[in-house]
Amino acid sequence: MPKEIKQYQCEFCGRLYHTVADAEECENSHNTVVSIKEALYSRNSRFNDTPEALIVVMSNGAEVQYDRHEFRL
């Protein structure tokens, strides 16, 4: 008969843990985006409909720039 194994997963990184406390500790260790400070647009009108980059404020107060990269689905 197969054995049931119960695990808990961090909502941010997907890591698996044996206890809720460990999974919650992992979740609390991740910095999250609190707000968008600035959206940077290209001067090229072909690409001006979406931002080239975003500067965001993280939960620890750090400001981080995320750049747009082309990708295919």
Distance bins in CASP14 RR format, pairs under 12 A and 6 or more apart:
PFRMAT RR
TARGET T0000
AUTHOR 0000-0000-0000
RMODE 2
METHOD distances of the structure
MODEL  1
5 16 0 0 0 0 1 0 0 0 0 0 0
5 18 0 0 0 0 1 0 0 0 0 0 0
6 16 0 0 0 0 0 1 0 0 0 0 0
6 17 0 0 0 0 0 1 0 0 0 0 0
6 18 0 0 0 0 1 0 0 0 0 0 0
6 19 0 0 0 0 1 0 0 0 0 0 0
6 20 0 0 0 0 1 0 0 0 0 0 0
6 23 0 0 0 0 0 1 0 0 0 0 0
7 14 0 0 0 0 0 1 0 0 0 0 0
7 15 0 0 0 0 1 0 0 0 0 0 0
7 16 1 0 1 0 0 0 0 0 0 0 0
7 17 1 0 0 1 0 0 0 0 0 0 0
7 18 1 0 0 1 0 0 0 0 0 0 0
7 19 0 0 0 0 1 0 0 0 0 0 0
7 20 0 0 0 0 0 1 0 0 0 0 0
7 22 0 0 0 0 0 1 0 0 0 0 0
7 23 0 0 0 0 1 0 0 0 0 0 0
8 14 0 0 0 0 0 1 0 0 0 0 0
8 15 0 0 0 0 1 0 0 0 0 0 0
8 16 1 0 0 1 0 0 0 0 0 0 0
8 17 1 0 1 0 0 0 0 0 0 0 0
8 18 1 0 0 1 0 0 0 0 0 0 0
8 19 1 0 0 1 0 0 0 0 0 0 0
8 20 1 0 1 0 0 0 0 0 0 0 0
8 21 0 0 0 0 1 0 0 0 0 0 0
8 22 1 0 0 1 0 0 0 0 0 0 0
8 23 1 1 0 0 0 0 0 0 0 0 0
8 24 0 0 0 0 1 0 0 0 0 0 0
8 25 0 0 0 0 0 1 0 0 0 0 0
8 26 0 0 0 0 1 0 0 0 0 0 0
8 27 0 0 0 0 1 0 0 0 0 0 0
9 15 1 0 0 1 0 0 0 0 0 0 0
9 16 1 0 1 0 0 0 0 0 0 0 0
9 17 1 0 0 1 0 0 0 0 0 0 0
9 18 0 0 0 0 0 1 0 0 0 0 0
9 19 0 0 0 0 0 1 0 0 0 0 0
9 20 0 0 0 0 0 1 0 0 0 0 0
9 22 0 0 0 0 0 1 0 0 0 0 0
9 23 1 0 0 1 0 0 0 0 0 0 0
9 24 0 0 0 0 0 1 0 0 0 0 0
9 26 0 0 0 0 1 0 0 0 0 0 0
9 27 0 0 0 0 1 0 0 0 0 0 0
10 16 0 0 0 0 1 0 0 0 0 0 0
10 17 1 0 0 1 0 0 0 0 0 0 0
10 20 0 0 0 0 0 1 0 0 0 0 0
10 22 0 0 0 0 1 0 0 0 0 0 0
10 23 1 0 1 0 0 0 0 0 0 0 0
10 24 0 0 0 0 1 0 0 0 0 0 0
10 25 0 0 0 0 1 0 0 0 0 0 0
10 26 1 0 1 0 0 0 0 0 0 0 0
10 27 1 0 1 0 0 0 0 0 0 0 0
10 28 0 0 0 0 1 0 0 0 0 0 0
10 29 0 0 0 0 1 0 0 0 0 0 0
10 30 1 0 0 1 0 0 0 0 0 0 0
11 17 0 0 0 0 0 1 0 0 0 0 0
11 23 0 0 0 0 1 0 0 0 0 0 0
11 24 0 0 0 0 1 0 0 0 0 0 0
11 26 0 0 0 0 1 0 0 0 0 0 0
11 27 1 0 1 0 0 0 0 0 0 0 0
11 28 0 0 0 0 0 1 0 0 0 0 0
11 30 0 0 0 0 1 0 0 0 0 0 0
11 32 0 0 0 0 0 1 0 0 0 0 0
12 23 0 0 0 0 0 1 0 0 0 0 0
12 24 0 0 0 0 0 1 0 0 0 0 0
12 25 0 0 0 0 0 1 0 0 0 0 0
12 26 1 0 0 1 0 0 0 0 0 0 0
12 27 1 0 1 0 0 0 0 0 0 0 0
12 28 0 0 0 0 1 0 0 0 0 0 0
12 29 0 0 0 0 1 0 0 0 0 0 0
12 30 1 0 1 0 0 0 0 0 0 0 0
12 31 0 0 0 0 1 0 0 0 0 0 0
12 32 1 0 0 1 0 0 0 0 0 0 0
12 33 0 0 0 0 0 1 0 0 0 0 0
12 59 0 0 0 0 0 1 0 0 0 0 0
13 23 0 0 0 0 0 1 0 0 0 0 0
13 26 1 0 0 1 0 0 0 0 0 0 0
13 27 0 0 0 0 1 0 0 0 0 0 0
13 29 0 0 0 0 1 0 0 0 0 0 0
13 30 1 0 0 1 0 0 0 0 0 0 0
13 31 0 0 0 0 0 1 0 0 0 0 0
13 32 0 0 0 0 0 1 0 0 0 0 0
14 23 0 0 0 0 1 0 0 0 0 0 0
14 26 0 0 0 0 1 0 0 0 0 0 0
14 27 0 0 0 0 1 0 0 0 0 0 0
14 30 0 0 0 0 0 1 0 0 0 0 0
15 22 0 0 0 0 1 0 0 0 0 0 0
15 23 1 0 0 1 0 0 0 0 0 0 0
15 24 0 0 0 0 0 1 0 0 0 0 0
15 25 0 0 0 0 0 1 0 0 0 0 0
15 26 1 0 1 0 0 0 0 0 0 0 0
15 27 0 0 0 0 1 0 0 0 0 0 0
15 29 0 0 0 0 0 1 0 0 0 0 0
15 30 0 0 0 0 0 1 0 0 0 0 0
16 22 0 0 0 0 1 0 0 0 0 0 0
16 23 0 0 0 0 1 0 0 0 0 0 0
16 26 0 0 0 0 1 0 0 0 0 0 0
17 23 1 0 1 0 0 0 0 0 0 0 0
17 24 0 0 0 0 1 0 0 0 0 0 0
17 25 0 0 0 0 1 0 0 0 0 0 0
17 26 1 0 0 1 0 0 0 0 0 0 0
17 27 0 0 0 0 1 0 0 0 0 0 0
19 25 0 0 0 0 1 0 0 0 0 0 0
19 26 0 0 0 0 0 1 0 0 0 0 0
20 26 0 0 0 0 0 1 0 0 0 0 0
20 27 0 0 0 0 0 1 0 0 0 0 0
21 27 0 0 0 0 0 1 0 0 0 0 0
21 28 0 0 0 0 0 1 0 0 0 0 0
22 28 0 0 0 0 0 1 0 0 0 0 0
22 29 0 0 0 0 0 1 0 0 0 0 0
23 29 0 0 0 0 0 1 0 0 0 0 0
23 30 0 0 0 0 0 1 0 0 0 0 0
24 30 0 0 0 0 0 1 0 0 0 0 0
27 59 0 0 0 0 0 1 0 0 0 0 0
28 59 0 0 0 0 1 0 0 0 0 0 0
28 60 0 0 0 0 0 1 0 0 0 0 0
29 59 0 0 0 0 0 1 0 0 0 0 0
29 60 0 0 0 0 0 1 0 0 0 0 0
30 58 0 0 0 0 1 0 0 0 0 0 0
30 59 0 0 0 0 1 0 0 0 0 0 0
30 60 0 0 0 0 0 1 0 0 0 0 0
31 56 0 0 0 0 0 1 0 0 0 0 0
31 57 0 0 0 0 0 1 0 0 0 0 0
31 58 1 0 1 0 0 0 0 0 0 0 0
31 59 1 0 1 0 0 0 0 0 0 0 0
31 60 1 0 1 0 0 0 0 0 0 0 0
31 61 0 0 0 0 1 0 0 0 0 0 0
31 62 1 0 0 1 0 0 0 0 0 0 0
31 63 0 0 0 0 0 1 0 0 0 0 0
31 64 0 0 0 0 1 0 0 0 0 0 0
32 56 0 0 0 0 1 0 0 0 0 0 0
32 57 0 0 0 0 0 1 0 0 0 0 0
32 58 1 0 0 1 0 0 0 0 0 0 0
32 59 1 0 1 0 0 0 0 0 0 0 0
32 60 0 0 0 0 1 0 0 0 0 0 0
32 61 0 0 0 0 0 1 0 0 0 0 0
32 62 0 0 0 0 0 1 0 0 0 0 0
32 64 0 0 0 0 0 1 0 0 0 0 0
33 54 0 0 0 0 1 0 0 0 0 0 0
33 55 0 0 0 0 0 1 0 0 0 0 0
33 56 1 0 1 0 0 0 0 0 0 0 0
33 57 1 0 0 1 0 0 0 0 0 0 0
33 58 1 0 0 1 0 0 0 0 0 0 0
33 59 1 0 0 1 0 0 0 0 0 0 0
33 60 0 0 0 0 0 1 0 0 0 0 0
33 61 0 0 0 0 0 1 0 0 0 0 0
33 62 0 0 0 0 0 1 0 0 0 0 0
33 63 0 0 0 0 0 1 0 0 0 0 0
33 64 0 0 0 0 1 0 0 0 0 0 0
33 66 0 0 0 0 1 0 0 0 0 0 0
34 56 1 0 0 1 0 0 0 0 0 0 0
34 57 1 0 1 0 0 0 0 0 0 0 0
34 58 1 0 0 1 0 0 0 0 0 0 0
34 59 1 0 1 0 0 0 0 0 0 0 0
34 60 0 0 0 0 1 0 0 0 0 0 0
34 61 1 0 0 1 0 0 0 0 0 0 0
34 62 0 0 0 0 0 1 0 0 0 0 0
34 63 0 0 0 0 0 1 0 0 0 0 0
34 64 0 0 0 0 0 1 0 0 0 0 0
35 54 0 0 0 0 0 1 0 0 0 0 0
35 55 0 0 0 0 0 1 0 0 0 0 0
35 56 1 0 0 1 0 0 0 0 0 0 0
35 57 1 0 1 0 0 0 0 0 0 0 0
35 58 0 0 0 0 1 0 0 0 0 0 0
35 59 0 0 0 0 0 1 0 0 0 0 0
35 61 0 0 0 0 0 1 0 0 0 0 0
35 63 0 0 0 0 0 1 0 0 0 0 0
35 64 0 0 0 0 0 1 0 0 0 0 0
36 51 0 0 0 0 1 0 0 0 0 0 0
36 53 0 0 0 0 0 1 0 0 0 0 0
36 54 1 0 1 0 0 0 0 0 0 0 0
36 55 1 0 0 1 0 0 0 0 0 0 0
36 56 1 0 1 0 0 0 0 0 0 0 0
36 57 1 0 0 1 0 0 0 0 0 0 0
36 58 0 0 0 0 0 1 0 0 0 0 0
36 63 0 0 0 0 0 1 0 0 0 0 0
36 64 0 0 0 0 0 1 0 0 0 0 0
36 65 0 0 0 0 0 1 0 0 0 0 0
36 66 0 0 0 0 1 0 0 0 0 0 0
37 51 0 0 0 0 0 1 0 0 0 0 0
37 53 0 0 0 0 0 1 0 0 0 0 0
37 54 0 0 0 0 1 0 0 0 0 0 0
37 55 1 0 1 0 0 0 0 0 0 0 0
37 56 1 0 0 1 0 0 0 0 0 0 0
37 57 1 0 1 0 0 0 0 0 0 0 0
37 58 0 0 0 0 0 1 0 0 0 0 0
37 61 0 0 0 0 0 1 0 0 0 0 0
37 62 0 0 0 0 0 1 0 0 0 0 0
37 63 1 0 0 1 0 0 0 0 0 0 0
37 64 0 0 0 0 1 0 0 0 0 0 0
37 65 0 0 0 0 1 0 0 0 0 0 0
37 66 0 0 0 0 0 1 0 0 0 0 0
38 51 0 0 0 0 1 0 0 0 0 0 0
38 52 0 0 0 0 0 1 0 0 0 0 0
38 53 0 0 0 0 1 0 0 0 0 0 0
38 54 1 0 0 1 0 0 0 0 0 0 0
38 55 1 0 1 0 0 0 0 0 0 0 0
38 56 0 0 0 0 1 0 0 0 0 0 0
38 57 0 0 0 0 1 0 0 0 0 0 0
38 63 0 0 0 0 1 0 0 0 0 0 0
38 64 0 0 0 0 0 1 0 0 0 0 0
38 65 0 0 0 0 1 0 0 0 0 0 0
38 66 0 0 0 0 0 1 0 0 0 0 0
39 48 0 0 0 0 0 1 0 0 0 0 0
39 49 0 0 0 0 0 1 0 0 0 0 0
39 50 0 0 0 0 1 0 0 0 0 0 0
39 51 1 0 1 0 0 0 0 0 0 0 0
39 52 0 0 0 0 1 0 0 0 0 0 0
39 53 1 0 0 1 0 0 0 0 0 0 0
39 54 1 0 1 0 0 0 0 0 0 0 0
39 55 1 0 0 1 0 0 0 0 0 0 0
39 56 0 0 0 0 1 0 0 0 0 0 0
39 65 0 0 0 0 0 1 0 0 0 0 0
39 66 0 0 0 0 0 1 0 0 0 0 0
39 67 0 0 0 0 0 1 0 0 0 0 0
39 68 0 0 0 0 0 1 0 0 0 0 0
40 47 0 0 0 0 0 1 0 0 0 0 0
40 48 0 0 0 0 0 1 0 0 0 0 0
40 50 0 0 0 0 0 1 0 0 0 0 0
40 51 1 0 1 0 0 0 0 0 0 0 0
40 52 1 0 1 0 0 0 0 0 0 0 0
40 53 1 0 1 0 0 0 0 0 0 0 0
40 54 1 0 0 1 0 0 0 0 0 0 0
40 55 1 0 0 1 0 0 0 0 0 0 0
40 56 0 0 0 0 0 1 0 0 0 0 0
40 65 0 0 0 0 1 0 0 0 0 0 0
40 66 0 0 0 0 0 1 0 0 0 0 0
40 67 0 0 0 0 1 0 0 0 0 0 0
40 68 0 0 0 0 1 0 0 0 0 0 0
41 47 1 0 0 1 0 0 0 0 0 0 0
41 48 1 0 1 0 0 0 0 0 0 0 0
41 49 0 0 0 0 1 0 0 0 0 0 0
41 50 0 0 0 0 1 0 0 0 0 0 0
41 51 1 0 1 0 0 0 0 0 0 0 0
41 52 1 0 1 0 0 0 0 0 0 0 0
41 53 0 0 0 0 1 0 0 0 0 0 0
41 54 0 0 0 0 0 1 0 0 0 0 0
41 68 0 0 0 0 0 1 0 0 0 0 0
42 48 1 0 1 0 0 0 0 0 0 0 0
42 49 0 0 0 0 1 0 0 0 0 0 0
42 50 0 0 0 0 1 0 0 0 0 0 0
42 51 0 0 0 0 1 0 0 0 0 0 0
42 52 1 0 1 0 0 0 0 0 0 0 0
42 53 0 0 0 0 1 0 0 0 0 0 0
42 67 0 0 0 0 0 1 0 0 0 0 0
42 68 0 0 0 0 1 0 0 0 0 0 0
43 52 0 0 0 0 1 0 0 0 0 0 0
44 50 0 0 0 0 0 1 0 0 0 0 0
44 52 0 0 0 0 1 0 0 0 0 0 0
46 52 0 0 0 0 0 1 0 0 0 0 0
47 53 0 0 0 0 0 1 0 0 0 0 0
47 68 0 0 0 0 1 0 0 0 0 0 0
47 70 0 0 0 0 0 1 0 0 0 0 0
49 68 0 0 0 0 0 1 0 0 0 0 0
50 68 1 0 0 1 0 0 0 0 0 0 0
50 70 0 0 0 0 0 1 0 0 0 0 0
51 65 0 0 0 0 0 1 0 0 0 0 0
51 66 0 0 0 0 1 0 0 0 0 0 0
51 67 0 0 0 0 1 0 0 0 0 0 0
51 68 1 0 0 1 0 0 0 0 0 0 0
52 65 0 0 0 0 0 1 0 0 0 0 0
52 66 0 0 0 0 0 1 0 0 0 0 0
52 67 1 0 0 1 0 0 0 0 0 0 0
52 68 1 0 1 0 0 0 0 0 0 0 0
52 69 0 0 0 0 0 1 0 0 0 0 0
52 70 0 0 0 0 0 1 0 0 0 0 0
53 64 0 0 0 0 0 1 0 0 0 0 0
53 65 1 0 1 0 0 0 0 0 0 0 0
53 66 1 0 0 1 0 0 0 0 0 0 0
53 67 1 0 1 0 0 0 0 0 0 0 0
53 68 1 0 0 1 0 0 0 0 0 0 0
53 69 0 0 0 0 0 1 0 0 0 0 0
54 63 0 0 0 0 0 1 0 0 0 0 0
54 64 0 0 0 0 1 0 0 0 0 0 0
54 65 1 0 0 1 0 0 0 0 0 0 0
54 66 1 0 1 0 0 0 0 0 0 0 0
54 67 0 0 0 0 1 0 0 0 0 0 0
54 68 0 0 0 0 1 0 0 0 0 0 0
55 62 0 0 0 0 0 1 0 0 0 0 0
55 63 1 0 1 0 0 0 0 0 0 0 0
55 64 1 0 0 1 0 0 0 0 0 0 0
55 65 1 0 1 0 0 0 0 0 0 0 0
55 66 1 0 0 1 0 0 0 0 0 0 0
55 67 0 0 0 0 0 1 0 0 0 0 0
56 62 0 0 0 0 1 0 0 0 0 0 0
56 63 1 0 0 1 0 0 0 0 0 0 0
56 64 1 0 1 0 0 0 0 0 0 0 0
56 65 1 0 0 1 0 0 0 0 0 0 0
56 66 1 0 0 1 0 0 0 0 0 0 0
56 67 0 0 0 0 0 1 0 0 0 0 0
57 63 1 0 1 0 0 0 0 0 0 0 0
57 64 0 0 0 0 1 0 0 0 0 0 0
57 65 0 0 0 0 0 1 0 0 0 0 0
57 66 0 0 0 0 0 1 0 0 0 0 0
58 64 1 0 1 0 0 0 0 0 0 0 0
58 65 0 0 0 0 0 1 0 0 0 0 0
58 66 0 0 0 0 0 1 0 0 0 0 0
END
